[in-house]
Structure formats: C-alpha cells, structure tokens
C-alpha cells in the first residue's frame, strides 16, 4: 500500500522557515515511500471558513479532498503570539467539511506536529495548541513533535537545516506518520 501524507503549514510568505521545516518532514515520509502533497504559503490564503456557506474555492475543495484520502497529515505552524497562526488555523477549520464522512475529521490518522517561532516560549506553546487541535479532530499526534526556535535554527533554500538534531527529528516525524499509517492499514 502506498501511503499518502498531506502537509499543511507555513506562513503567507512563500518559502518561510516553517514551510522549509514542513518540506524536511515530508521528505522523511518520502524516505519510506509515501506520496506527499503540500499546502503552504499562497495555498493557505483561503476565505475564512464558514460552515454555513457551501461554496469553496478550488484550492479549498482540493485540500479537503486530499485530506479525505490522506493516510496521515503533517501540520506545521509558525508561532504567532504563543499560538497557531490564523492562516494555519483557518486551513484546519476546513477539516470540518469531513464531519459527515465515514471516517470523520482526521479520525484514525497519524498527525505530525511541528511549530517554529522566534523563541522557545512561543514555539512550545504553539506546539501544545496544535496537538490540542489534532486531538479535537480525532487525530493521533505522533509521539515526536517538534518545537523549533527560529532564533537558533535556520533552514536554507536547498532544504538544509543548521541543526542536525532538528533535521533528524523532522524526518522522524514524517517517518512516524507513515509507520503509523502502515501499521493501521489506513483507508
């Protein structure tokens, strides 16, 4: 079975540090043969989620469909004022469109959780918030989550990370998502 992992994260700025962290984690998933799909930067500029409005943009409809078929998900949020960015939170709100599915929300799926902020307090608080959201959406946060202090860790445009431990942890998160999906025989 080929596992599909959807990555959601980053900021409105394309190629942000959090988007680069997402790419490293998704590469860990690909190391185990997973097919990956990424939603970041401009992909996340979606209308505010409103469950009473059935119209969706093409990107929102595709993202929801990809999440519906996903075996696992990786969520990366920048830490803004100690919590999840509005951009990432709004994208996650669209998961509400899966509420009536046979497998509602993120039920039974491993979810990798990663945050990046300029300082430990915001990074760690944001990681706790992302993990709480995942629980509310019936997902299984991977055993390893990563809070990245952007003041100390940098990613280059080629996917390199200035800290080998952070790079290894991000790849491990991607692999854990795939390993969980394989063990569950998702779908």
TIVO-2410 file (N, C-alpha, C; in nm, 3 decimals):
# residues 187
REC num residu      c1      c2      c3 atome chaine
REC   1      X   0.083  -0.118   0.000     N      A
REC   1      X   0.000   0.000   0.000    CA      A
REC   1      X   0.088   0.125   0.000     C      A
REC   2      X   0.060   0.218  -0.089     N      A
REC   2      X   0.130   0.345  -0.089    CA      A
REC   2      X   0.056   0.440   0.003     C      A
REC   3      X   0.127   0.493   0.100     N      A
REC   3      X   0.071   0.585   0.198    CA      A
REC   3      X   0.073   0.726   0.140     C      A
REC   4      X  -0.035   0.802   0.162     N      A
REC   4      X  -0.041   0.942   0.121    CA      A
REC   4      X  -0.039   1.029   0.246     C      A
REC   5      X   0.054   1.125   0.246     N      A
REC   5      X   0.069   1.218   0.357    CA      A
REC   5      X   0.048   1.359   0.304     C      A
REC   6      X  -0.044   1.432   0.366     N      A
REC   6      X  -0.070   1.570   0.330    CA      A
REC   6      X  -0.001   1.660   0.432     C      A
REC   7      X   0.076   1.755   0.383     N      A
REC   7      X   0.141   1.854   0.469    CA      A
REC   7      X   0.072   1.987   0.457     C      A
REC   8      X   0.042   2.046   0.571     N      A
REC   8      X  -0.021   2.179   0.576    CA      A
REC   8      X   0.065   2.266   0.666     C      A
REC   9      X   0.108   2.380   0.614     N      A
REC   9      X   0.183   2.468   0.703    CA      A
REC   9      X   0.259   2.576   0.632     C      A
REC  10      X   0.319   2.657   0.713     N      A
REC  10      X   0.394   2.769   0.662    CA      A
REC  10      X   0.324   2.898   0.695     C      A
REC  11      X   0.370   3.002   0.632     N      A
REC  11      X   0.310   3.133   0.652    CA      A
REC  11      X   0.271   3.189   0.516     C      A
REC  12      X   0.217   3.307   0.516     N      A
REC  12      X   0.176   3.369   0.391    CA      A
REC  12      X   0.297   3.397   0.301     C      A
REC  13      X   0.413   3.405   0.363     N      A
REC  13      X   0.537   3.429   0.289    CA      A
REC  13      X   0.587   3.296   0.233     C      A
REC  14      X   0.589   3.284   0.100     N      A
REC  14      X   0.641   3.159   0.042    CA      A
REC  14      X   0.784   3.133   0.087     C      A
REC  15      X   0.815   3.006   0.109     N      A
REC  15      X   0.949   2.963   0.147    CA      A
REC  15      X   0.990   3.011   0.286     C      A
REC  16      X   0.893   3.024   0.375     N      A
REC  16      X   0.920   3.065   0.513    CA      A
REC  16      X   0.995   2.953   0.586     C      A
REC  17      X   1.045   2.984   0.703     N      A
REC  17      X   1.115   2.884   0.783    CA      A
REC  17      X   1.023   2.768   0.818     C      A
REC  18      X   0.897   2.797   0.850     N      A
REC  18      X   0.805   2.688   0.884    CA      A
REC  18      X   0.772   2.604   0.761     C      A
REC  19      X   0.763   2.666   0.645     N      A
REC  19      X   0.741   2.589   0.522    CA      A
REC  19      X   0.862   2.501   0.492     C      A
REC  20      X   0.980   2.552   0.516     N      A
REC  20      X   1.101   2.471   0.495    CA      A
REC  20      X   1.105   2.353   0.591     C      A
REC  21      X   1.061   2.374   0.716     N      A
REC  21      X   1.053   2.263   0.812    CA      A
REC  21      X   0.954   2.158   0.764     C      A
REC  22      X   0.842   2.203   0.707     N      A
REC  22      X   0.742   2.110   0.652    CA      A
REC  22      X   0.804   2.026   0.542     C      A
REC  23      X   0.881   2.087   0.454     N      A
REC  23      X   0.943   2.012   0.344    CA      A
REC  23      X   1.040   1.906   0.396     C      A
REC  24      X   1.112   1.936   0.504     N      A
REC  24      X   1.203   1.836   0.561    CA      A
REC  24      X   1.123   1.719   0.617     C      A
REC  25      X   1.014   1.749   0.690     N      A
REC  25      X   0.932   1.642   0.747    CA      A
REC  25      X   0.869   1.557   0.637     C      A
REC  26      X   0.820   1.621   0.531     N      A
REC  26      X   0.762   1.545   0.420    CA      A
REC  26      X   0.867   1.459   0.351     C      A
REC  27      X   0.992   1.505   0.349     N      A
REC  27      X   1.097   1.423   0.289    CA      A
REC  27      X   1.120   1.297   0.373     C      A
REC  28      X   1.103   1.308   0.505     N      A
REC  28      X   1.111   1.189   0.590    CA      A
REC  28      X   1.003   1.088   0.554     C      A
REC  29      X   0.883   1.138   0.524     N      A
REC  29      X   0.774   1.049   0.482    CA      A
REC  29      X   0.807   0.983   0.349     C      A
REC  30      X   0.864   1.061   0.257     N      A
REC  30      X   0.900   1.005   0.126    CA      A
REC  30      X   1.013   0.901   0.137     C      A
REC  31      X   1.098   0.914   0.238     N      A
REC  31      X   1.204   0.815   0.259    CA      A
REC  31      X   1.147   0.676   0.280     C      A
REC  32      X   1.023   0.668   0.330     N      A
REC  32      X   0.957   0.538   0.350    CA      A
REC  32      X   0.858   0.507   0.238     C      A
REC  33      X   0.869   0.580   0.127     N      A
REC  33      X   0.789   0.550   0.009    CA      A
REC  33      X   0.655   0.620   0.001     C      A
REC  34      X   0.628   0.713   0.090     N      A
REC  34      X   0.499   0.781   0.088    CA      A
REC  34      X   0.489   0.879  -0.028     C      A
REC  35      X   0.367   0.896  -0.074     N      A
REC  35      X   0.333   1.002  -0.168    CA      A
REC  35      X   0.297   1.122  -0.081     C      A
REC  36      X   0.351   1.239  -0.113     N      A
REC  36      X   0.323   1.356  -0.031    CA      A
REC  36      X   0.259   1.468  -0.114     C      A
REC  37      X   0.175   1.544  -0.046     N      A
REC  37      X   0.107   1.659  -0.105    CA      A
REC  37      X   0.127   1.773  -0.006     C      A
REC  38      X   0.165   1.890  -0.057     N      A
REC  38      X   0.195   2.003   0.031    CA      A
REC  38      X   0.102   2.122   0.002     C      A
REC  39      X   0.049   2.178   0.112     N      A
REC  39      X  -0.028   2.302   0.107    CA      A
REC  39      X   0.043   2.402   0.198     C      A
REC  40      X   0.097   2.507   0.137     N      A
REC  40      X   0.170   2.607   0.216    CA      A
REC  40      X   0.169   2.740   0.143     C      A
REC  41      X   0.217   2.842   0.212     N      A
REC  41      X   0.227   2.975   0.152    CA      A
REC  41      X   0.096   3.019   0.091     C      A
REC  42      X   0.099   3.057  -0.037     N      A
REC  42      X  -0.022   3.108  -0.103    CA      A
REC  42      X  -0.139   3.009  -0.106     C      A
REC  43      X  -0.111   2.877  -0.098     N      A
REC  43      X  -0.219   2.777  -0.096    CA      A
REC  43      X  -0.310   2.796   0.026     C      A
REC  44      X  -0.254   2.853   0.132     N      A
REC  44      X  -0.329   2.867   0.257    CA      A
REC  44      X  -0.410   2.997   0.265     C      A
REC  45      X  -0.399   3.079   0.164     N      A
REC  45      X  -0.476   3.204   0.163    CA      A
REC  45      X  -0.617   3.168   0.114     C      A
REC  46      X  -0.698   3.128   0.209     N      A
REC  46      X  -0.834   3.081   0.183    CA      A
REC  46      X  -0.934   3.177   0.248     C      A
REC  47      X  -1.055   3.182   0.195     N      A
REC  47      X  -1.158   3.262   0.265    CA      A
REC  47      X  -1.177   3.207   0.406     C      A
REC  48      X  -1.216   3.295   0.499     N      A
REC  48      X  -1.244   3.246   0.634    CA      A
REC  48      X  -1.345   3.134   0.626     C      A
REC  49      X  -1.317   3.026   0.698     N      A
REC  49      X  -1.407   2.912   0.695    CA      A
REC  49      X  -1.541   2.950   0.756     C      A
REC  50      X  -1.647   2.918   0.685     N      A
REC  50      X  -1.784   2.941   0.733    CA      A
REC  50      X  -1.865   2.817   0.697     C      A
REC  51      X  -1.903   2.735   0.796     N      A
REC  51      X  -1.976   2.612   0.765    CA      A
REC  51      X  -2.113   2.637   0.703     C      A
REC  52      X  -2.166   2.757   0.716     N      A
REC  52      X  -2.299   2.784   0.660    CA      A
REC  52      X  -2.292   2.826   0.513     C      A
REC  53      X  -2.170   2.845   0.461     N      A
REC  53      X  -2.152   2.882   0.321    CA      A
REC  53      X  -2.094   2.761   0.247     C      A
REC  54      X  -2.173   2.697   0.160     N      A
REC  54      X  -2.126   2.574   0.095    CA      A
REC  54      X  -2.023   2.597  -0.016     C      A
REC  55      X  -2.014   2.717  -0.069     N      A
REC  55      X  -1.919   2.743  -0.178    CA      A
REC  55      X  -1.776   2.738  -0.125     C      A
REC  56      X  -1.689   2.674  -0.202     N      A
REC  56      X  -1.547   2.662  -0.167    CA      A
REC  56      X  -1.464   2.701  -0.288     C      A
REC  57      X  -1.347   2.756  -0.261     N      A
REC  57      X  -1.254   2.783  -0.370    CA      A
REC  57      X  -1.199   2.651  -0.422     C      A
REC  58      X  -1.142   2.653  -0.540     N      A
REC  58      X  -1.084   2.531  -0.596    CA      A
REC  58      X  -0.976   2.473  -0.505     C      A
REC  59      X  -0.892   2.561  -0.449     N      A
REC  59      X  -0.785   2.513  -0.361    CA      A
REC  59      X  -0.845   2.450  -0.236     C      A
REC  60      X  -0.946   2.513  -0.177     N      A
REC  60      X  -1.009   2.458  -0.057    CA      A
REC  60      X  -1.072   2.321  -0.086     C      A
REC  61      X  -1.140   2.310  -0.200     N      A
REC  61      X  -1.202   2.181  -0.235    CA      A
REC  61      X  -1.095   2.073  -0.256     C      A
REC  62      X  -0.987   2.107  -0.323     N      A
REC  62      X  -0.880   2.010  -0.346    CA      A
REC  62      X  -0.814   1.969  -0.215     C      A
REC  63      X  -0.788   2.066  -0.126     N      A
REC  63      X  -0.727   2.036   0.002    CA      A
REC  63      X  -0.816   1.942   0.083     C      A
REC  64      X  -0.945   1.970   0.089     N      A
REC  64      X  -1.038   1.884   0.164    CA      A
REC  64      X  -1.040   1.743   0.104     C      A
REC  65      X  -1.042   1.733  -0.028     N      A
REC  65      X  -1.040   1.602  -0.093    CA      A
REC  65      X  -0.911   1.528  -0.064     C      A
REC  66      X  -0.799   1.599  -0.069     N      A
REC  66      X  -0.670   1.536  -0.038    CA      A
REC  66      X  -0.665   1.490   0.107     C      A
REC  67      X  -0.720   1.569   0.198     N      A
REC  67      X  -0.725   1.528   0.338    CA      A
REC  67      X  -0.818   1.408   0.357     C      A
REC  68      X  -0.926   1.406   0.284     N      A
REC  68      X  -1.020   1.293   0.291    CA      A
REC  68      X  -0.948   1.162   0.255     C      A
REC  69      X  -0.861   1.166   0.156     N      A
REC  69      X  -0.791   1.047   0.112    CA      A
REC  69      X  -0.657   1.024   0.180     C      A
REC  70      X  -0.619   1.113   0.269     N      A
REC  70      X  -0.487   1.103   0.333    CA      A
REC  70      X  -0.482   0.992   0.437     C      A
REC  71      X  -0.368   0.926   0.441     N      A
REC  71      X  -0.342   0.828   0.546    CA      A
REC  71      X  -0.280   0.894   0.668     C      A
REC  72      X  -0.218   1.009   0.647     N      A
REC  72      X  -0.156   1.085   0.755    CA      A
REC  72      X  -0.141   1.229   0.713     C      A
REC  73      X  -0.114   1.313   0.811     N      A
REC  73      X  -0.103   1.457   0.788    CA      A
REC  73      X   0.014   1.510   0.871     C      A
REC  74      X   0.081   1.610   0.818     N      A
REC  74      X   0.182   1.684   0.895    CA      A
REC  74      X   0.138   1.829   0.897     C      A
REC  75      X   0.128   1.885   1.018     N      A
REC  75      X   0.088   2.024   1.036    CA      A
REC  75      X   0.205   2.101   1.094     C      A
REC  76      X   0.240   2.211   1.027     N      A
REC  76      X   0.346   2.299   1.076    CA      A
REC  76      X   0.289   2.440   1.087     C      A
REC  77      X   0.299   2.497   1.205     N      A
REC  77      X   0.251   2.634   1.224    CA      A
REC  77      X   0.361   2.723   1.277     C      A
REC  78      X   0.369   2.845   1.223     N      A
REC  78      X   0.451   2.943   1.291    CA      A
REC  78      X   0.382   2.978   1.423     C      A
REC  79      X   0.458   3.016   1.519     N      A
REC  79      X   0.402   3.058   1.647    CA      A
REC  79      X   0.384   3.207   1.649     C      A
REC  80      X   0.260   3.251   1.644     N      A
REC  80      X   0.230   3.394   1.649    CA      A
REC  80      X   0.166   3.424   1.784     C      A
REC  81      X   0.234   3.502   1.865     N      A
REC  81      X   0.184   3.542   1.996    CA      A
REC  81      X   0.150   3.421   2.083     C      A
REC  82      X   0.231   3.316   2.068     N      A
REC  82      X   0.217   3.199   2.152    CA      A
REC  82      X   0.115   3.098   2.109     C      A
REC  83      X   0.064   3.110   1.985     N      A
REC  83      X  -0.033   3.011   1.940    CA      A
REC  83      X  -0.027   2.996   1.788     C      A
REC  84      X  -0.117   2.915   1.737     N      A
REC  84      X  -0.124   2.881   1.595    CA      A
REC  84      X  -0.155   3.006   1.513     C      A
REC  85      X  -0.092   3.018   1.397     N      A
REC  85      X  -0.122   3.132   1.310    CA      A
REC  85      X  -0.264   3.121   1.259     C      A
REC  86      X  -0.325   3.234   1.232     N      A
REC  86      X  -0.461   3.237   1.178    CA      A
REC  86      X  -0.470   3.166   1.044     C      A
REC  87      X  -0.364   3.176   0.964     N      A
REC  87      X  -0.361   3.113   0.833    CA      A
REC  87      X  -0.372   2.961   0.844     C      A
REC  88      X  -0.291   2.902   0.932     N      A
REC  88      X  -0.292   2.757   0.951    CA      A
REC  88      X  -0.422   2.715   1.019     C      A
REC  89      X  -0.467   2.789   1.118     N      A
REC  89      X  -0.591   2.755   1.188    CA      A
REC  89      X  -0.709   2.756   1.092     C      A
REC  90      X  -0.717   2.856   1.005     N      A
REC  90      X  -0.826   2.862   0.909    CA      A
REC  90      X  -0.822   2.742   0.815     C      A
REC  91      X  -0.703   2.703   0.769     N      A
REC  91      X  -0.692   2.585   0.682    CA      A
REC  91      X  -0.742   2.461   0.756     C      A
REC  92      X  -0.706   2.448   0.883     N      A
REC  92      X  -0.751   2.333   0.962    CA      A
REC  92      X  -0.902   2.338   0.985     C      A
REC  93      X  -0.959   2.457   0.991     N      A
REC  93      X  -1.104   2.468   1.008    CA      A
REC  93      X  -1.180   2.403   0.893     C      A
REC  94      X  -1.120   2.400   0.774     N      A
REC  94      X  -1.186   2.337   0.659    CA      A
REC  94      X  -1.204   2.186   0.678     C      A
REC  95      X  -1.133   2.127   0.773     N      A
REC  95      X  -1.150   1.985   0.802    CA      A
REC  95      X  -1.291   1.958   0.853     C      A
REC  96      X  -1.359   2.061   0.898     N      A
REC  96      X  -1.499   2.047   0.939    CA      A
REC  96      X  -1.584   1.990   0.825     C      A
REC  97      X  -1.543   2.013   0.700     N      A
REC  97      X  -1.616   1.959   0.585    CA      A
REC  97      X  -1.612   1.807   0.580     C      A
REC  98      X  -1.528   1.745   0.662     N      A
REC  98      X  -1.519   1.598   0.668    CA      A
REC  98      X  -1.604   1.539   0.781     C      A
REC  99      X  -1.680   1.622   0.848     N      A
REC  99      X  -1.754   1.578   0.969    CA      A
REC  99      X  -1.851   1.464   0.943     C      A
REC 100      X  -1.913   1.458   0.825     N      A
REC 100      X  -2.013   1.355   0.797    CA      A
REC 100      X  -1.956   1.235   0.721     C      A
REC 101      X  -1.825   1.233   0.701     N      A
REC 101      X  -1.762   1.121   0.630    CA      A
REC 101      X  -1.769   0.994   0.714     C      A
REC 102      X  -1.752   0.880   0.647     N      A
REC 102      X  -1.746   0.753   0.719    CA      A
REC 102      X  -1.633   0.757   0.822     C      A
REC 103      X  -1.524   0.819   0.785     N      A
REC 103      X  -1.412   0.841   0.877    CA      A
REC 103      X  -1.403   0.992   0.899     C      A
REC 104      X  -1.478   1.045   0.999     N      A
REC 104      X  -1.489   1.190   1.013    CA      A
REC 104      X  -1.358   1.258   1.056     C      A
REC 105      X  -1.347   1.383   1.018     N      A
REC 105      X  -1.234   1.466   1.055    CA      A
REC 105      X  -1.102   1.397   1.020     C      A
REC 106      X  -1.013   1.382   1.118     N      A
REC 106      X  -0.885   1.314   1.095    CA      A
REC 106      X  -0.882   1.180   1.169     C      A
REC 107      X  -0.998   1.124   1.189     N      A
REC 107      X  -1.014   1.003   1.268    CA      A
REC 107      X  -0.919   0.892   1.223     C      A
REC 108      X  -0.844   0.840   1.319     N      A
REC 108      X  -0.758   0.725   1.295    CA      A
REC 108      X  -0.632   0.754   1.216     C      A
REC 109      X  -0.597   0.879   1.197     N      A
REC 109      X  -0.477   0.913   1.120    CA      A
REC 109      X  -0.369   0.969   1.210     C      A
REC 110      X  -0.246   0.935   1.179     N      A
REC 110      X  -0.133   0.994   1.250    CA      A
REC 110      X  -0.112   1.135   1.197     C      A
REC 111      X  -0.086   1.226   1.290     N      A
REC 111      X  -0.065   1.366   1.254    CA      A
REC 111      X   0.067   1.411   1.316     C      A
REC 112      X   0.161   1.447   1.231     N      A
REC 112      X   0.287   1.504   1.278    CA      A
REC 112      X   0.266   1.651   1.311     C      A
REC 113      X   0.320   1.695   1.423     N      A
REC 113      X   0.300   1.833   1.468    CA      A
REC 113      X   0.435   1.902   1.486     C      A
REC 114      X   0.447   2.019   1.423     N      A
REC 114      X   0.572   2.095   1.424    CA      A
REC 114      X   0.537   2.242   1.433     C      A
REC 115      X   0.616   2.316   1.511     N      A
REC 115      X   0.599   2.460   1.518    CA      A
REC 115      X   0.735   2.529   1.508     C      A
REC 116      X   0.731   2.652   1.461     N      A
REC 116      X   0.853   2.733   1.452    CA      A
REC 116      X   0.819   2.874   1.497     C      A
REC 117      X   0.897   2.924   1.590     N      A
REC 117      X   0.874   3.060   1.640    CA      A
REC 117      X   1.007   3.119   1.684     C      A
REC 118      X   1.010   3.249   1.692     N      A
REC 118      X   1.132   3.318   1.732    CA      A
REC 118      X   1.135   3.323   1.885     C      A
REC 119      X   1.172   3.211   1.945     N      A
REC 119      X   1.179   3.198   2.090    CA      A
REC 119      X   1.113   3.069   2.135     C      A
REC 120      X   1.162   3.016   2.247     N      A
REC 120      X   1.113   2.887   2.295    CA      A
REC 120      X   0.970   2.893   2.347     C      A
REC 121      X   0.935   3.001   2.417     N      A
REC 121      X   0.801   3.007   2.476    CA      A
REC 121      X   0.693   2.997   2.369     C      A
REC 122      X   0.704   3.076   2.264     N      A
REC 122      X   0.603   3.072   2.158    CA      A
REC 122      X   0.604   2.938   2.085     C      A
REC 123      X   0.723   2.883   2.060     N      A
REC 123      X   0.732   2.756   1.988    CA      A
REC 123      X   0.667   2.643   2.067     C      A
REC 124      X   0.695   2.636   2.196     N      A
REC 124      X   0.641   2.528   2.279    CA      A
REC 124      X   0.491   2.546   2.302     C      A
REC 125      X   0.447   2.669   2.331     N      A
REC 125      X   0.302   2.692   2.349    CA      A
REC 125      X   0.225   2.659   2.223     C      A
REC 126      X   0.280   2.696   2.109     N      A
REC 126      X   0.213   2.669   1.982    CA      A
REC 126      X   0.206   2.519   1.955     C      A
REC 127      X   0.311   2.446   1.988     N      A
REC 127      X   0.309   2.301   1.970    CA      A
REC 127      X   0.197   2.239   2.054     C      A
REC 128      X   0.182   2.284   2.177     N      A
REC 128      X   0.073   2.233   2.261    CA      A
REC 128      X  -0.063   2.265   2.199     C      A
REC 129      X  -0.077   2.384   2.142     N      A
REC 129      X  -0.204   2.422   2.078    CA      A
REC 129      X  -0.233   2.334   1.956     C      A
REC 130      X  -0.132   2.310   1.873     N      A
REC 130      X  -0.151   2.225   1.755    CA      A
REC 130      X  -0.191   2.084   1.797     C      A
REC 131      X  -0.124   2.030   1.897     N      A
REC 131      X  -0.158   1.896   1.944    CA      A
REC 131      X  -0.301   1.890   1.998     C      A
REC 132      X  -0.346   1.996   2.066     N      A
REC 132      X  -0.485   2.001   2.114    CA      A
REC 132      X  -0.583   2.003   1.998     C      A
REC 133      X  -0.552   2.079   1.894     N      A
REC 133      X  -0.639   2.082   1.776    CA      A
REC 133      X  -0.647   1.944   1.713     C      A
REC 134      X  -0.533   1.877   1.702     N      A
REC 134      X  -0.531   1.742   1.644    CA      A
REC 134      X  -0.619   1.648   1.725     C      A
REC 135      X  -0.610   1.655   1.858     N      A
REC 135      X  -0.696   1.571   1.941    CA      A
REC 135      X  -0.843   1.602   1.915     C      A
REC 136      X  -0.877   1.730   1.905     N      A
REC 136      X  -1.016   1.769   1.881    CA      A
REC 136      X  -1.066   1.717   1.746     C      A
REC 137      X  -0.975   1.701   1.651     N      A
REC 137      X  -1.011   1.650   1.518    CA      A
REC 137      X  -0.997   1.497   1.509     C      A
REC 138      X  -0.983   1.431   1.625     N      A
REC 138      X  -0.977   1.285   1.636    CA      A
REC 138      X  -0.852   1.223   1.575     C      A
REC 139      X  -0.748   1.305   1.555     N      A
REC 139      X  -0.622   1.253   1.502    CA      A
REC 139      X  -0.532   1.202   1.613     C      A
REC 140      X  -0.429   1.131   1.574     N      A
REC 140      X  -0.331   1.076   1.666    CA      A
REC 140      X  -0.199   1.151   1.647     C      A
REC 141      X  -0.166   1.246   1.737     N      A
REC 141      X  -0.037   1.313   1.722    CA      A
REC 141      X   0.076   1.210   1.733     C      A
REC 142      X   0.175   1.224   1.647     N      A
REC 142      X   0.288   1.133   1.654    CA      A
REC 142      X   0.357   1.148   1.789     C      A
REC 143      X   0.424   1.042   1.835     N      A
REC 143      X   0.494   1.052   1.962    CA      A
REC 143      X   0.592   1.169   1.966     C      A
REC 144      X   0.659   1.193   1.855     N      A
REC 144      X   0.754   1.303   1.849    CA      A
REC 144      X   0.689   1.423   1.783     C      A
REC 145      X   0.694   1.536   1.848     N      A
REC 145      X   0.655   1.664   1.791    CA      A
REC 145      X   0.778   1.752   1.798     C      A
REC 146      X   0.781   1.859   1.722     N      A
REC 146      X   0.899   1.945   1.722    CA      A
REC 146      X   0.861   2.091   1.739     C      A
REC 147      X   0.924   2.154   1.838     N      A
REC 147      X   0.914   2.299   1.857    CA      A
REC 147      X   1.050   2.356   1.819     C      A
REC 148      X   1.052   2.440   1.717     N      A
REC 148      X   1.177   2.493   1.664    CA      A
REC 148      X   1.191   2.639   1.702     C      A
REC 149      X   1.302   2.674   1.762     N      A
REC 149      X   1.333   2.813   1.795    CA      A
REC 149      X   1.405   2.873   1.674     C      A
REC 150      X   1.334   2.954   1.598     N      A
REC 150      X   1.389   3.012   1.476    CA      A
REC 150      X   1.504   3.109   1.502     C      A
REC 151      X   1.522   3.150   1.625     N      A
REC 151      X   1.636   3.235   1.659    CA      A
REC 151      X   1.765   3.152   1.661     C      A
REC 152      X   1.751   3.020   1.675     N      A
REC 152      X   1.868   2.934   1.686    CA      A
REC 152      X   1.884   2.838   1.568     C      A
REC 153      X   1.776   2.808   1.497     N      A
REC 153      X   1.780   2.710   1.389    CA      A
REC 153      X   1.738   2.778   1.259     C      A
REC 154      X   1.815   2.756   1.155     N      A
REC 154      X   1.783   2.814   1.023    CA      A
REC 154      X   1.776   2.703   0.919     C      A
REC 155      X   1.691   2.725   0.820     N      A
REC 155      X   1.680   2.635   0.705    CA      A
REC 155      X   1.724   2.713   0.582     C      A
REC 156      X   1.799   2.647   0.495     N      A
REC 156      X   1.838   2.715   0.372    CA      A
REC 156      X   1.742   2.676   0.259     C      A
REC 157      X   1.755   2.743   0.147     N      A
REC 157      X   1.664   2.721   0.035    CA      A
REC 157      X   1.677   2.584  -0.028     C      A
REC 158      X   1.784   2.513   0.002     N      A
REC 158      X   1.805   2.379  -0.054    CA      A
REC 158      X   1.755   2.268   0.037     C      A
REC 159      X   1.688   2.305   0.146     N      A
REC 159      X   1.635   2.205   0.238    CA      A
REC 159      X   1.729   2.169   0.352     C      A
REC 160      X   1.844   2.236   0.358     N      A
REC 160      X   1.938   2.209   0.466    CA      A
REC 160      X   1.896   2.277   0.594     C      A
REC 161      X   1.930   2.214   0.705     N      A
REC 161      X   1.897   2.266   0.837    CA      A
REC 161      X   2.027   2.289   0.913     C      A
REC 162      X   2.037   2.401   0.983     N      A
REC 162      X   2.159   2.434   1.055    CA      A
REC 162      X   2.183   2.345   1.177     C      A
REC 163      X   2.084   2.270   1.218     N      A
REC 163      X   2.096   2.184   1.337    CA      A
REC 163      X   2.062   2.040   1.296     C      A
REC 164      X   2.160   1.953   1.301     N      A
REC 164      X   2.138   1.815   1.256    CA      A
REC 164      X   2.036   1.741   1.342     C      A
REC 165      X   2.026   1.775   1.472     N      A
REC 165      X   1.926   1.711   1.557    CA      A
REC 165      X   1.785   1.750   1.515     C      A
REC 166      X   1.764   1.876   1.481     N      A
REC 166      X   1.632   1.922   1.436    CA      A
REC 166      X   1.598   1.854   1.303     C      A
REC 167      X   1.693   1.850   1.212     N      A
REC 167      X   1.671   1.783   1.083    CA      A
REC 167      X   1.630   1.638   1.105     C      A
REC 168      X   1.700   1.568   1.191     N      A
REC 168      X   1.669   1.427   1.219    CA      A
REC 168      X   1.530   1.414   1.282     C      A
REC 169      X   1.495   1.505   1.374     N      A
REC 169      X   1.363   1.498   1.438    CA      A
REC 169      X   1.251   1.523   1.338     C      A
REC 170      X   1.270   1.619   1.248     N      A
REC 170      X   1.166   1.647   1.148    CA      A
REC 170      X   1.145   1.527   1.056     C      A
REC 171      X   1.255   1.466   1.013     N      A
REC 171      X   1.244   1.347   0.929    CA      A
REC 171      X   1.178   1.232   1.005     C      A
REC 172      X   1.210   1.220   1.133     N      A
REC 172      X   1.150   1.115   1.216    CA      A
REC 172      X   0.999   1.135   1.225     C      A
REC 173      X   0.954   1.258   1.240     N      A
REC 173      X   0.810   1.286   1.245    CA      A
REC 173      X   0.744   1.239   1.116     C      A
REC 174      X   0.803   1.271   1.002     N      A
REC 174      X   0.750   1.225   0.874    CA      A
REC 174      X   0.744   1.074   0.865     C      A
REC 175      X   0.849   1.008   0.914     N      A
REC 175      X   0.851   0.861   0.911    CA      A
REC 175      X   0.749   0.803   1.008     C      A
REC 176      X   0.730   0.865   1.125     N      A
REC 176      X   0.632   0.814   1.220    CA      A
REC 176      X   0.490   0.819   1.163     C      A
REC 177      X   0.460   0.924   1.089     N      A
REC 177      X   0.328   0.933   1.026    CA      A
REC 177      X   0.307   0.815   0.933     C      A
REC 178      X   0.408   0.785   0.851     N      A
REC 178      X   0.398   0.674   0.756    CA      A
REC 178      X   0.391   0.540   0.829     C      A
REC 179      X   0.476   0.520   0.928     N      A
REC 179      X   0.478   0.394   1.002    CA      A
REC 179      X   0.344   0.367   1.069     C      A
REC 180      X   0.283   0.470   1.126     N      A
REC 180      X   0.152   0.453   1.189    CA      A
REC 180      X   0.047   0.414   1.084     C      A
REC 181      X   0.048   0.486   0.972     N      A
REC 181      X  -0.049   0.455   0.866    CA      A
REC 181      X  -0.031   0.311   0.818     C      A
REC 182      X   0.092   0.268   0.802     N      A
REC 182      X   0.116   0.130   0.756    CA      A
REC 182      X   0.069   0.030   0.860     C      A
REC 183      X   0.091   0.060   0.987     N      A
REC 183      X   0.050  -0.034   1.091    CA      A
REC 183      X  -0.102  -0.042   1.105     C      A
REC 184      X  -0.171   0.064   1.068     N      A
REC 184      X  -0.317   0.068   1.078    CA      A
REC 184      X  -0.385   0.017   0.951     C      A
REC 185      X  -0.307   0.002   0.843     N      A
REC 185      X  -0.368  -0.038   0.716    CA      A
REC 185      X  -0.475   0.062   0.676     C      A
REC 186      X  -0.441   0.191   0.686     N      A
REC 186      X  -0.537   0.301   0.661    CA      A
REC 186      X  -0.615   0.280   0.533     C      A
REC 187      X  -0.728   0.349   0.531     N      A
REC 187      X  -0.826   0.352   0.421    CA      A
REC 187      X  -0.903   0.223   0.427     C      A
***
